[in-house]
Amino acid sequence: MTQKTIINPLRICGIDVASGLRTCAHIKPASRDTGIQLEQRLNGRLVRTAVGLESALFAGRVGIKTPLGLVFGLEPLLSVLFAFSIDNLVIELESANFPELSGGASAFVFLLQSSGLRKQGGERVCVDANAPVTFSEQGRSIRYAPSAEGLRVAYLNHEDEELDGGVSNAVVHLSKSVFVTEICHGRLPTEQEKKTQNNWWIQRITRNFHILQLMADLALLNAKLNGVITFQSASRKLTFDMVSSLGIQEAADQSSDDMLKFNKRIFTQ
């Protein structure tokens, strides 16, 4: 698979999740091998921060460390970038945080489809995790197992098994089409909706919300991933820790490959 970026730049406006004030951001195409970059103004000049596990910090929610402080609110956009396999993008911020849009991830699906996508050449990085990874606490857990058959989430929520109906316990393929038609609409129900909507509907949008957050964290790998992720009532911290572990495993494998190439080069000289 080749790398991708958007065709036309976008300007989006919404609410700053910290201040509650209106703010805007500019989403711009980027050349291949750029990755996802945050762009901010510091002392009259633009500075960039790579969006990835190296700059990510869990502080109740996931933020990106920049010279101007932690940036929050990127999860809906990151989940869409992961689903659409977009590798290269520059996000210019006008304030401290990324704007929150009504409609969440589904709004970014519409915007990025409107912008259009283009292939850039250059192979996508693929995480070659070869060992299972499990994180658990107090009956909650998340586990990754390698597989060559795409990326799937086995979503288990035994606390609500009596409400199941195929929603609480399901295997979801994290394909672009499933994301656009189903997952991108995930969110937490309001208190009023909990009283008026049926349990099947509540379970469905809650499940999709958790998968959205997982996909936002997976976007921090800046790579394609295959495997099966078993999600059993996992907290956001467990999800972030699992993805971080996959990143560490990939970095170690990459270092090993680089050393083998170096030794081979020395040996053949």
C-alpha positions as CSV (number, residue, x, y, z in Angstrom):
1,M,0.0,0.0,0.0
2,T,1.2,3.5,-0.8
3,Q,1.1,6.6,1.4
4,K,-1.8,9.1,1.1
5,T,-2.7,12.7,1.9
6,I,-5.6,14.9,1.2
7,I,-6.0,16.9,-2.0
8,N,-7.5,20.2,-0.9
9,P,-6.8,22.1,2.4
10,L,-9.6,22.4,4.9
11,R,-10.5,25.1,7.5
12,I,-12.6,23.8,10.3
13,C,-14.1,25.7,13.3
14,G,-15.6,24.5,16.5
15,I,-15.2,24.7,20.3
16,D,-11.9,24.6,22.2
17,V,-12.4,21.7,24.6
18,A,-10.6,23.6,27.4
19,S,-11.8,27.2,27.2
20,G,-15.2,26.6,25.6
21,L,-14.5,29.4,23.1
22,R,-14.8,29.2,19.3
23,T,-11.5,28.3,17.5
24,C,-10.4,27.1,14.1
25,A,-7.7,24.8,12.6
26,H,-6.3,24.4,9.1
27,I,-5.8,20.8,7.8
28,K,-3.3,20.9,4.9
29,P,-1.9,18.2,2.6
30,A,1.8,17.2,3.2
31,S,4.5,15.5,1.2
32,R,5.2,11.9,1.6
33,D,7.1,10.7,4.7
34,T,5.9,13.8,6.6
35,G,3.6,12.0,8.9
36,I,1.0,13.8,10.9
37,Q,2.3,17.1,12.1
38,L,0.8,19.8,14.5
39,E,1.7,23.4,13.5
40,Q,1.5,26.3,16.0
41,R,2.8,29.8,16.3
42,L,5.6,30.5,18.8
43,N,7.2,33.9,19.1
44,G,6.0,34.8,15.6
45,R,7.2,31.6,13.8
46,L,5.5,28.3,13.0
47,V,6.8,25.3,14.9
48,R,5.8,21.7,14.2
49,T,5.3,18.7,16.4
50,A,5.1,15.1,15.1
51,V,1.8,13.5,16.3
52,G,2.8,10.0,17.5
53,L,3.6,7.9,20.5
54,E,6.8,9.9,21.2
55,S,4.7,13.1,21.7
56,A,1.6,11.5,23.3
57,L,0.9,11.7,27.0
58,F,-2.0,10.1,28.9
59,A,-3.4,12.6,31.4
60,G,-7.0,11.4,31.9
61,R,-7.2,11.6,28.2
62,V,-4.6,11.5,25.4
63,G,-2.8,14.8,24.7
64,I,0.1,15.7,22.4
65,K,3.1,17.4,24.0
66,T,4.1,20.6,22.1
67,P,6.3,23.6,22.9
68,L,3.1,25.4,23.8
69,G,1.8,22.7,26.1
70,L,-0.5,19.7,25.8
71,V,-3.0,19.7,22.9
72,F,-6.3,17.9,23.3
73,G,-9.3,17.1,21.2
74,L,-7.6,15.3,18.3
75,E,-9.3,11.9,18.8
76,P,-12.2,12.2,16.3
77,L,-9.8,13.3,13.5
78,L,-7.1,10.7,14.3
79,S,-9.7,7.9,14.2
80,V,-10.7,9.0,10.7
81,L,-7.1,9.3,9.6
82,F,-6.5,5.7,10.7
83,A,-9.6,4.4,9.0
84,F,-8.8,6.2,5.8
85,S,-5.1,5.2,5.9
86,I,-4.0,8.8,5.6
87,D,-0.3,9.1,6.4
88,N,0.7,12.7,5.8
89,L,-1.0,15.8,7.0
90,V,-0.3,19.2,8.6
91,I,-2.8,20.5,11.2
92,E,-2.3,24.2,11.9
93,L,-3.9,25.3,15.2
94,E,-5.2,28.8,15.9
95,S,-5.5,28.2,19.7
96,A,-4.2,25.8,22.3
97,N,-6.5,22.9,21.4
98,F,-8.1,21.3,18.4
99,P,-11.7,22.4,17.7
100,E,-14.5,20.1,18.7
101,L,-17.1,19.7,16.0
102,S,-20.8,18.8,16.4
103,G,-21.1,15.2,15.0
104,G,-17.6,14.1,16.1
105,A,-15.8,11.7,13.8
106,S,-18.7,11.6,11.3
107,A,-18.1,15.3,10.6
108,F,-14.5,14.6,9.7
109,V,-15.5,11.7,7.5
110,F,-17.6,14.2,5.4
111,L,-14.9,16.8,5.4
112,L,-12.0,14.5,4.3
113,Q,-14.2,12.9,1.6
114,S,-15.0,16.3,0.4
115,S,-11.3,17.3,0.2
116,G,-10.4,14.1,-1.7
117,L,-7.5,11.8,-1.2
118,R,-4.5,11.2,-3.3
119,K,-1.8,8.5,-3.4
120,Q,1.8,9.7,-3.1
121,G,4.0,6.7,-3.7
122,G,6.3,5.4,-1.0
123,E,5.3,2.3,1.0
124,R,3.3,2.6,4.1
125,V,4.9,1.4,7.3
126,C,3.4,-1.8,8.7
127,V,3.7,-2.7,12.3
128,D,5.1,-6.3,12.3
129,A,4.2,-7.2,15.9
130,N,4.9,-10.9,16.4
131,A,3.9,-11.5,20.0
132,P,0.6,-11.1,21.8
133,V,0.2,-8.1,24.2
134,T,-2.2,-8.0,27.1
135,F,-3.0,-5.3,29.7
136,S,-5.6,-5.8,32.4
137,E,-6.9,-4.4,35.7
138,Q,-9.9,-5.1,37.9
139,G,-11.6,-7.5,35.5
140,R,-11.0,-5.2,32.5
141,S,-8.6,-6.1,29.8
142,I,-7.4,-5.5,26.2
143,R,-5.3,-7.9,24.2
144,Y,-3.6,-7.8,20.8
145,A,-2.8,-11.0,18.9
146,P,-1.0,-11.1,15.5
147,S,-3.0,-12.1,12.5
148,A,-2.5,-11.7,8.7
149,E,-6.3,-11.2,8.1
150,G,-6.8,-7.5,8.4
151,L,-7.6,-5.7,11.7
152,R,-10.5,-6.8,13.9
153,V,-11.9,-6.0,17.3
154,A,-13.5,-8.6,19.4
155,Y,-15.7,-6.4,21.6
156,L,-16.7,-8.1,24.9
157,N,-18.8,-6.4,27.6
158,H,-19.9,-9.2,30.0
159,E,-21.4,-6.7,32.4
160,D,-24.1,-6.1,29.9
161,E,-24.4,-9.6,28.5
162,E,-28.1,-9.8,29.3
163,L,-28.6,-6.8,27.0
164,D,-26.5,-8.4,24.3
165,G,-28.5,-8.8,21.2
166,G,-25.2,-9.2,19.3
167,V,-24.1,-5.7,20.2
168,S,-22.2,-6.1,23.5
169,N,-20.3,-9.1,22.3
170,A,-19.3,-8.8,18.6
171,V,-16.4,-9.0,16.2
172,V,-16.0,-5.7,14.3
173,H,-13.8,-5.4,11.2
174,L,-12.0,-2.1,11.2
175,S,-12.3,-1.5,7.5
176,K,-13.0,1.9,6.0
177,S,-16.5,1.0,4.9
178,V,-17.5,-0.3,8.4
179,F,-16.0,2.9,9.9
180,V,-18.0,5.2,7.6
181,T,-21.3,3.4,7.9
182,E,-21.2,2.4,11.6
183,I,-18.2,3.2,13.8
184,C,-17.9,7.0,13.1
185,H,-21.3,7.6,14.7
186,G,-20.2,6.3,18.1
187,R,-20.6,8.5,21.2
188,L,-21.6,8.3,24.8
189,P,-25.4,8.6,25.3
190,T,-26.8,11.5,27.2
191,E,-28.7,11.0,30.5
192,Q,-32.0,11.7,28.7
193,E,-31.2,9.2,26.0
194,K,-30.5,6.5,28.6
195,K,-34.0,7.0,29.9
196,T,-35.8,7.2,26.5
197,Q,-33.8,5.0,24.1
198,N,-33.8,1.2,24.0
199,N,-30.8,-0.8,25.4
200,W,-29.8,-2.1,21.9
201,W,-29.3,1.5,20.6
202,I,-27.4,2.6,23.7
203,Q,-25.1,-0.5,23.6
204,R,-24.4,0.1,19.9
205,I,-23.3,3.8,20.1
206,T,-21.3,3.1,23.3
207,R,-19.5,0.2,21.6
208,N,-18.7,2.3,18.6
209,F,-17.4,5.2,20.8
210,H,-14.9,2.8,22.5
211,I,-13.7,1.5,19.2
212,L,-13.3,5.2,18.0
213,Q,-11.0,5.9,20.9
214,L,-9.1,2.7,20.2
215,M,-8.6,3.8,16.5
216,A,-7.5,7.2,17.6
217,D,-4.8,5.7,19.7
218,L,-3.8,3.3,16.9
219,A,-3.3,6.3,14.7
220,L,-0.4,7.3,16.9
221,L,1.5,4.3,15.5
222,N,1.7,6.1,12.2
223,A,1.5,2.7,10.5
224,K,-0.7,-0.1,9.2
225,L,-1.6,-2.8,11.7
226,N,-3.1,-6.3,11.2
227,G,-4.3,-8.5,14.1
228,V,-7.1,-9.2,16.5
229,I,-7.7,-6.8,19.5
230,T,-9.9,-8.3,22.2
231,F,-11.6,-5.5,24.1
232,Q,-13.3,-6.4,27.4
233,S,-14.6,-3.3,29.2
234,A,-11.1,-1.8,28.9
235,S,-10.4,1.7,30.3
236,R,-8.8,4.4,28.1
237,K,-5.5,4.0,30.0
238,L,-5.4,0.3,29.2
239,T,-6.0,1.0,25.5
240,F,-3.2,3.6,25.4
241,D,-0.8,1.3,27.3
242,M,-1.5,-1.5,24.8
243,V,-0.9,0.7,21.8
244,S,2.3,2.1,23.4
245,S,3.5,-1.5,23.9
246,L,3.0,-2.2,20.2
247,G,5.0,0.9,19.3
248,I,7.8,-0.2,21.6
249,Q,7.8,-3.7,20.1
250,E,7.9,-2.3,16.5
251,A,10.8,0.1,17.5
252,A,12.8,-2.9,18.9
253,D,12.1,-4.9,15.7
254,Q,13.2,-2.0,13.6
255,S,16.4,-1.5,15.6
256,S,17.2,-5.2,15.2
257,D,16.6,-5.0,11.4
258,D,18.8,-2.0,11.1
259,M,21.6,-3.8,13.0
260,L,21.3,-6.8,10.8
261,K,21.6,-4.6,7.7
262,F,24.6,-2.8,9.2
263,N,26.4,-6.1,10.0
264,K,25.6,-7.5,6.5
265,R,27.0,-4.3,4.9
266,I,30.2,-4.5,7.0
267,F,30.6,-8.2,6.3
268,T,30.3,-7.8,2.6
269,Q,32.7,-4.9,2.3
